[in-house]
Amino acid sequence: MKLLSLVAYLAFFFAIIGCGKKEQTAIDIIKKRGALRVAVSGDDPPFGYIDNRGKNQGYEIRFAKRLAEELLGDTSKIEFIIVDPSDRIDVLLSDRADIVLANFTHTSERAEIVDFAHPYMKVSISVVSPKSAPIRSVEELNGKKLIVSKGTVSEEYFGNHPEIEVISFEQIHETFQALKDSRGHALAEDNGVVFIWAQENPNFEVGISSLGSVDGIAPAVKKGNVELLAFINKTIEELAKERFFHKNFEATLRPFMGADANPDDFVIEGAKLD
């Protein structure tokens, strides 16, 4: 056989072999790795935080473990990656995490960059301020300093209000400490976070309970990761049959929110945002 013919034959042979080889999906890669990598909050109790034993705890942590159990058969086959709000998109784009579960609100702008699964909570913006100088309308913030976390819906919303001086911090606990230190007149954050914090800090009140639209908090994956997205959506639909998210609320959020909190004000069951 001539050399040229041999080279052509080998090229054809390996091309045929390559065509028959199945490309690995994102789920194949996770199973081979043996751990689901989930980006979560580390300072956002009771949604995602580190307890005094150094363990991840919270509403989203329990959900993440259930995803690991459904995918890999074991709640311990998970790697938690702690992120600040401003890092939630980058951790997916840089392939450092498979899923983001960090109080991540589904917005149209974010959906152009990442893919969102079904929502599991509902959220709007609330504003908390000292009882001694309450803020009860957006107009009362004119000319004043408002504290927010970077990369949040609150920062986006008040970015359209040039009459308000917005002060942003990387971490949620920094924002609330800044409010306590009187570095701002008020603080804007997700309603659940604000509601819980105000319960624990009686010198402050939620003067504005809801701003903007009611949006869904949802898991996010890298754009185009259709296999993992389909798995998450199917799992959320199946979990609704056992009322998982309501049970999760009772186990993790109820102790922080108190007896009067209505889970239907926060929890979405079965992927439906009313």
Number of C-alpha atoms within 10 A of each C-alpha: 6 6 8 8 10 11 12 10 12 11 11 12 11 11 11 11 9 11 9 9 8 7 9 9 13 15 19 13 12 16 14 10 11 16 20 26 21 28 28 30 31 24 19 19 22 23 23 23 21 17 13 7 6 8 9 19 19 24 22 26 23 20 19 24 20 20 22 22 16 13 21 18 11 15 18 13 18 19 18 20 17 21 22 20 20 15 14 23 21 15 21 21 15 9 12 13 22 23 26 28 27 25 24 25 24 23 13 8 8 14 12 10 16 19 18 26 22 25 24 22 24 23 25 21 22 22 28 28 25 21 13 9 11 18 21 16 13 14 11 11 17 14 11 14 18 25 26 30 25 20 18 18 22 24 19 12 13 17 13 9 13 10 14 18 17 20 17 20 18 16 19 21 14 16 25 24 11 19 20 17 9 13 15 20 19 28 26 28 24 21 23 21 20 20 20 19 19 17 15 11 11 10 12 20 24 24 18 18 18 15 18 12 9 14 18 26 26 23 26 30 27 23 15 11 16 15 12 22 23 13 15 22 18 15 17 22 15 13 17 16 10 11 13 18 24 17 14 18 21 16 14 20 22 18 12 17 22 11 9 7 14 12 18 12 12 20 22 23 21 21 20 14 16 8
